[in-house]
Amino acid sequence: MEQNIAPAEGPPETSRVDPRLLEILVCPLTKTTLEYDAEKQELISRSARLAYPIRDGIPIMLPEEARKIDDIPGAPLLTDRT
């Protein structure tokens, strides 16, 4: 008895994000557009210098969950104005 089983072509893409969702999401702090980093599975806010994680295809848009980024070329420097 012969079975027709297709070989696996790699890991399933469980962290894929709907492109329509990416078009409407903005940074919750600055309300600016985000850049999608497919390799790191993050949404980058240059103006806030934060990288919001994407877990199982769902963007986690909480500033306390975001990774701070200090090395973004062309991003304005954030300074305290006291």
DRENTORKOL-3810 file (N, C-alpha, C; in nm, 4 decimals):
REM DRENTORKOL-3810
@n.u->0.0840; n.v->-0.1179; n.w->0.0000; ca.u->0.0000; ca.v->0.0000; ca.w->0.0000; c.u->0.0888; c.v->0.1246; c.w->0.0000
@n.u->0.0684; n.v->0.2110; n.w->-0.0958; ca.u->0.1513; ca.v->0.3296; ca.w->-0.1135; c.u->0.0809; c.v->0.4528; c.w->-0.0576
@n.u->0.1539; n.v->0.5321; n.w->0.0211; ca.u->0.0955; ca.v->0.6529; ca.w->0.0791; c.u->0.1529; c.v->0.7751; c.w->0.0098
@n.u->0.0675; n.v->0.8694; n.w->-0.0191; ca.u->0.1110; ca.v->0.9939; ca.w->-0.0818; c.u->0.1186; c.v->1.1030; c.w->0.0243
@n.u->0.2359; n.v->1.1184; n.w->0.0812; ca.u->0.2583; ca.v->1.2195; ca.w->0.1838; c.u->0.3574; c.v->1.3214; c.w->0.1303
@n.u->0.3157; n.v->1.4458; n.w->0.1291; ca.u->0.4035; ca.v->1.5517; ca.w->0.0798; c.u->0.5113; c.v->1.5794; c.w->0.1832
@n.u->0.6355; n.v->1.5978; n.w->0.1388; ca.u->0.7426; ca.v->1.6299; ca.w->0.2334; c.u->0.7241; c.v->1.7687; c.w->0.2913
@n.u->0.7677; n.v->1.7838; n.w->0.4129; ca.u->0.7591; ca.v->1.9147; ca.w->0.4789; c.u->0.8562; c.v->2.0098; c.w->0.4121
@n.u->0.8116; n.v->2.1318; n.w->0.3887; ca.u->0.8956; ca.v->2.2308; ca.w->0.3215; c.u->0.9553; c.v->2.3311; c.w->0.4180
@n.u->0.9580; n.v->2.2995; n.w->0.5437; ca.u->1.0135; ca.v->2.3911; ca.w->0.6430; c.u->0.9127; c.v->2.4144; c.w->0.7523
@n.u->0.9496; n.v->2.4950; n.w->0.8507; ca.u->0.8604; ca.v->2.5198; ca.w->0.9643; c.u->0.7383; c.v->2.5998; c.w->0.9205
@n.u->0.6249; n.v->2.5772; n.w->0.9847; ca.u->0.5060; ca.v->2.6554; ca.w->0.9491; c.u->0.5246; c.v->2.8007; c.w->0.9875
@n.u->0.4649; n.v->2.8887; n.w->0.9100; ca.u->0.4779; ca.v->3.0319; ca.w->0.9348; c.u->0.3689; c.v->3.0773; c.w->1.0304
@n.u->0.3869; n.v->3.0501; n.w->1.1577; ca.u->0.2874; ca.v->3.0886; ca.w->1.2569; c.u->0.3004; c.v->3.2353; c.w->1.2959
@n.u->0.4134; n.v->3.2980; n.w->1.2645; ca.u->0.4346; ca.v->3.4357; ca.w->1.3051; c.u->0.4111; c.v->3.5331; c.w->1.1905
@n.u->0.3452; n.v->3.4897; n.w->1.0863; ca.u->0.3176; ca.v->3.5767; ca.w->0.9732; c.u->0.2083; c.v->3.6767; c.w->1.0102
@n.u->0.2271; n.v->3.8022; n.w->0.9721; ca.u->0.1340; ca.v->3.9091; ca.w->1.0068; c.u->0.0569; c.v->3.9497; c.w->0.8818
@n.u->-0.0721; n.v->3.9735; n.w->0.8992; ca.u->-0.1583; ca.v->4.0166; ca.w->0.7893; c.u->-0.1102; c.v->4.1533; c.w->0.7389
@n.u->-0.0771; n.v->4.1651; n.w->0.6101; ca.u->-0.0279; ca.v->4.2934; ca.w->0.5573; c.u->-0.1267; c.v->4.4082; c.w->0.5754
@n.u->-0.2558; n.v->4.3800; n.w->0.5722; ca.u->-0.3560; ca.v->4.4860; ca.w->0.5928; c.u->-0.3475; c.v->4.5416; c.w->0.7344
@n.u->-0.3160; n.v->4.4545; n.w->0.8297; ca.u->-0.3005; ca.v->4.4986; ca.w->0.9679; c.u->-0.1792; c.v->4.5907; c.w->0.9810
@n.u->-0.0721; n.v->4.5560; n.w->0.9116; ca.u->0.0497; ca.v->4.6385; ca.w->0.9180; c.u->0.0253; c.v->4.7788; c.w->0.8633
@n.u->-0.0660; n.v->4.7905; n.w->0.7683; ca.u->-0.0938; ca.v->4.9215; ca.w->0.7083; c.u->-0.1642; c.v->5.0160; c.w->0.8045
@n.u->-0.2411; n.v->4.9622; n.w->0.8995; ca.u->-0.3189; ca.v->5.0497; ca.w->0.9869; c.u->-0.2594; c.v->5.0679; c.w->1.1258
@n.u->-0.1641; n.v->4.9831; n.w->1.1641; ca.u->-0.1040; ca.v->4.9956; ca.w->1.2967; c.u->-0.0120; c.v->5.1166; c.w->1.3049
@n.u->-0.0148; n.v->5.1843; n.w->1.4174; ca.u->0.0766; ca.v->5.2955; ca.w->1.4460; c.u->0.1325; c.v->5.2762; c.w->1.5859
@n.u->0.2386; n.v->5.3467; n.w->1.6149; ca.u->0.2984; ca.v->5.3415; ca.w->1.7479; c.u->0.1989; c.v->5.3992; c.w->1.8482
@n.u->0.1715; n.v->5.3284; n.w->1.9572; ca.u->0.0763; ca.v->5.3798; ca.w->2.0553; c.u->0.1252; c.v->5.5046; c.w->2.1294
@n.u->0.2539; n.v->5.5285; n.w->2.1294; ca.u->0.3080; ca.v->5.6468; ca.w->2.1989; c.u->0.3132; c.v->5.7696; c.w->2.1095
@n.u->0.3615; n.v->5.7517; n.w->1.9861; ca.u->0.3847; ca.v->5.8660; ca.w->1.8984; c.u->0.2833; c.v->5.8787; c.w->1.7861
@n.u->0.2039; n.v->5.7746; n.w->1.7655; ca.u->0.1032; ca.v->5.7703; ca.w->1.6576; c.u->0.1660; c.v->5.7790; c.w->1.5187
@n.u->0.2925; n.v->5.7401; n.w->1.5071; ca.u->0.3614; ca.v->5.7402; ca.w->1.3784; c.u->0.3597; c.v->5.5994; c.w->1.3190
@n.u->0.3895; n.v->5.5905; n.w->1.1884; ca.u->0.3888; ca.v->5.4613; ca.w->1.1205; c.u->0.5014; c.v->5.3721; c.w->1.1726
@n.u->0.4846; n.v->5.2435; n.w->1.1511; ca.u->0.5809; ca.v->5.1438; ca.w->1.1974; c.u->0.6446; c.v->5.0741; c.w->1.0794
@n.u->0.7663; n.v->5.0249; n.w->1.0996; ca.u->0.8355; ca.v->4.9467; ca.w->0.9978; c.u->0.8363; c.v->4.8007; c.w->1.0415
@n.u->0.8080; n.v->4.7116; n.w->0.9487; ca.u->0.8031; ca.v->4.5687; ca.w->0.9788; c.u->0.9395; c.v->4.5054; c.w->0.9546
@n.u->0.9954; n.v->4.4438; n.w->1.0568; ca.u->1.1204; ca.v->4.3695; ca.w->1.0457; c.u->1.0841; c.v->4.2216; c.w->1.0497
@n.u->1.0750; n.v->4.1600; n.w->0.9314; ca.u->1.0315; ca.v->4.0206; ca.w->0.9203; c.u->1.1316; c.v->3.9254; c.w->0.9843
@n.u->1.2592; n.v->3.9569; n.w->0.9740; ca.u->1.3628; ca.v->3.8687; ca.w->1.0285; c.u->1.3547; c.v->3.8605; c.w->1.1811
@n.u->1.3381; n.v->3.9753; n.w->1.2456; ca.u->1.3332; ca.v->3.9788; ca.w->1.3923; c.u->1.1913; c.v->3.9670; c.w->1.4462
@n.u->1.0922; n.v->3.9697; n.w->1.3560; ca.u->0.9515; ca.v->3.9654; ca.w->1.3948; c.u->0.9191; c.v->4.0775; c.w->1.4939
@n.u->0.9431; n.v->4.2007; n.w->1.4455; ca.u->0.9185; ca.v->4.3198; ca.w->1.5258; c.u->0.8594; c.v->4.4297; c.w->1.4394
@n.u->0.7886; n.v->4.5205; n.w->1.5036; ca.u->0.7430; ca.v->4.6436; ca.w->1.4409; c.u->0.8240; c.v->4.7563; c.w->1.5034
@n.u->0.8932; n.v->4.8314; n.w->1.4193; ca.u->0.9869; ca.v->4.9337; ca.w->1.4650; c.u->0.9222; c.v->5.0717; c.w->1.4609
@n.u->0.9295; n.v->5.1420; n.w->1.5728; ca.u->0.8896; ca.v->5.2817; ca.w->1.5801; c.u->1.0174; c.v->5.3635; c.w->1.5916
@n.u->1.0551; n.v->5.4281; n.w->1.4815; ca.u->1.1780; ca.v->5.5085; ca.w->1.4831; c.u->1.1645; c.v->5.6283; c.w->1.5760
@n.u->1.0477; n.v->5.6913; n.w->1.5765; ca.u->1.0320; ca.v->5.8113; ca.w->1.6574; c.u->1.0329; c.v->5.7814; c.w->1.8073
@n.u->0.9819; n.v->5.6662; n.w->1.8480; ca.u->0.9833; ca.v->5.6289; ca.w->1.9902; c.u->1.1070; c.v->5.5469; c.w->2.0254
@n.u->1.1815; n.v->5.5044; n.w->1.9234; ca.u->1.2999; ca.v->5.4187; ca.w->1.9419; c.u->1.2642; c.v->5.2901; c.w->2.0159
@n.u->1.1529; n.v->5.2285; n.w->1.9695; ca.u->1.1059; ca.v->5.1039; ca.w->2.0279; c.u->1.0797; c.v->5.0010; c.w->1.9194
@n.u->1.0961; n.v->4.8742; n.w->1.9564; ca.u->1.0654; ca.v->4.7627; ca.w->1.8677; c.u->0.9607; c.v->4.6768; c.w->1.9365
@n.u->0.8396; n.v->4.6777; n.w->1.8802; ca.u->0.7297; ca.v->4.6002; ca.w->1.9377; c.u->0.7367; c.v->4.4566; c.w->1.8852
@n.u->0.7316; n.v->4.3571; n.w->1.9736; ca.u->0.7442; ca.v->4.2182; ca.w->1.9291; c.u->0.6169; c.v->4.1683; c.w->1.8603
@n.u->0.6359; n.v->4.0690; n.w->1.7748; ca.u->0.5238; ca.v->3.9994; ca.w->1.7124; c.u->0.5334; c.v->3.8561; c.w->1.7594
@n.u->0.4296; n.v->3.8087; n.w->1.8266; ca.u->0.4292; ca.v->3.6726; ca.w->1.8813; c.u->0.3142; c.v->3.5938; c.w->1.8206
@n.u->0.3458; n.v->3.4837; n.w->1.7571; ca.u->0.2456; ca.v->3.3986; ca.w->1.6928; c.u->0.1589; c.v->3.4777; c.w->1.5958
@n.u->0.2215; n.v->3.5721; n.w->1.5244; ca.u->0.1503; ca.v->3.6516; ca.w->1.4251; c.u->0.0717; c.v->3.7678; c.w->1.4808
@n.u->0.0822; n.v->3.7931; n.w->1.6113; ca.u->0.0063; ca.v->3.9004; ca.w->1.6762; c.u->0.1027; c.v->4.0080; c.w->1.7265
@n.u->0.0901; n.v->4.1310; n.w->1.6746; ca.u->0.1741; ca.v->4.2403; ca.w->1.7245; c.u->0.1366; c.v->4.2744; c.w->1.8690
@n.u->0.2364; n.v->4.2836; n.w->1.9538; ca.u->0.2155; ca.v->4.3205; ca.w->2.0938; c.u->0.2467; c.v->4.4698; c.w->2.1041
@n.u->0.1422; n.v->4.5508; n.w->2.1044; ca.u->0.1587; ca.v->4.6955; ca.w->2.0965; c.u->0.1570; c.v->4.7624; c.w->2.2335
@n.u->0.2256; n.v->4.7034; n.w->2.3273; ca.u->0.2373; ca.v->4.7589; ca.w->2.4617; c.u->0.3790; c.v->4.8140; c.w->2.4803
@n.u->0.3926; n.v->4.9414; n.w->2.5135; ca.u->0.5264; ca.v->4.9989; ca.w->2.5311; c.u->0.6116; c.v->4.9231; c.w->2.6330
@n.u->0.5497; n.v->4.8690; n.w->2.7381; ca.u->0.6279; ca.v->4.7957; ca.w->2.8383; c.u->0.6787; c.v->4.6610; c.w->2.7857
@n.u->0.6238; n.v->4.6121; n.w->2.6751; ca.u->0.6709; ca.v->4.4877; ca.w->2.6127; c.u->0.7734; c.v->4.5143; c.w->2.5031
@n.u->0.7869; n.v->4.6399; n.w->2.4625; ca.u->0.8755; ca.v->4.6757; ca.w->2.3515; c.u->1.0215; c.v->4.6776; c.w->2.3949
@n.u->1.1074; n.v->4.6528; n.w->2.2969; ca.u->1.2518; ca.v->4.6569; ca.w->2.3183; c.u->1.3009; c.v->4.7971; c.w->2.2827
@n.u->1.3841; n.v->4.8560; n.w->2.3697; ca.u->1.4403; ca.v->4.9883; ca.w->2.3420; c.u->1.5489; c.v->4.9762; c.w->2.2365
@n.u->1.5507; n.v->5.0730; n.w->2.1457; ca.u->1.6495; ca.v->5.0746; ca.w->2.0380; c.u->1.7249; c.v->5.2066; c.w->2.0451
@n.u->1.8567; n.v->5.1987; n.w->2.0504; ca.u->1.9387; ca.v->5.3191; ca.w->2.0570; c.u->2.0214; c.v->5.3428; c.w->1.9313
@n.u->2.0194; n.v->5.2465; n.w->1.8394; ca.u->2.1100; ca.v->5.2548; ca.w->1.7250; c.u->2.0365; c.v->5.2630; c.w->1.5915
@n.u->1.9317; n.v->5.3450; n.w->1.5842; ca.u->1.8586; ca.v->5.3586; ca.w->1.4587; c.u->1.9173; c.v->5.4760; c.w->1.3809
@n.u->1.9756; n.v->5.4492; n.w->1.2628; ca.u->2.0304; ca.v->5.5587; ca.w->1.1830; c.u->1.9203; c.v->5.6549; c.w->1.1386
@n.u->1.9458; n.v->5.7826; n.w->1.1531; ca.u->1.8516; ca.v->5.8831; ca.w->1.1074; c.u->1.7392; c.v->5.9142; c.w->1.2048
@n.u->1.7319; n.v->5.8447; n.w->1.3155; ca.u->1.6265; ca.v->5.8713; ca.w->1.4134; c.u->1.6681; c.v->5.9894; c.w->1.4990
@n.u->1.5725; n.v->6.0756; n.w->1.5354; ca.u->1.6069; ca.v->6.1911; ca.w->1.6181; c.u->1.6472; c.v->6.1451; c.w->1.7586
@n.u->1.7365; n.v->6.2193; n.w->1.8202; ca.u->1.7781; ca.v->6.1878; ca.w->1.9559; c.u->1.6705; c.v->6.2323; c.w->2.0537
@n.u->1.6406; n.v->6.1475; n.w->2.1482; ca.u->1.5428; ca.v->6.1829; ca.w->2.2504; c.u->1.6166; c.v->6.2468; c.w->2.3668
@n.u->1.5695; n.v->6.3628; n.w->2.4075; ca.u->1.6318; ca.v->6.4307; ca.w->2.5212; c.u->1.5246; c.v->6.4706; c.w->2.6194
@n.u->1.5598; n.v->6.4759; n.w->2.7456; ca.u->1.4673; ca.v->6.5194; ca.w->2.8486; c.u->1.4594; c.v->6.6716; c.w->2.8452
@n.u->1.3377; n.v->6.7192; n.w->2.8484; ca.u->1.3183; ca.v->6.8654; ca.w->2.8493; c.u->1.2569; c.v->6.9024; c.w->2.9824
@n.u->1.3412; n.v->6.9328; n.w->3.0803; ca.u->1.2929; ca.v->6.9664; ca.w->3.2141; c.u->1.3128; c.v->7.1105; c.w->3.2465
END
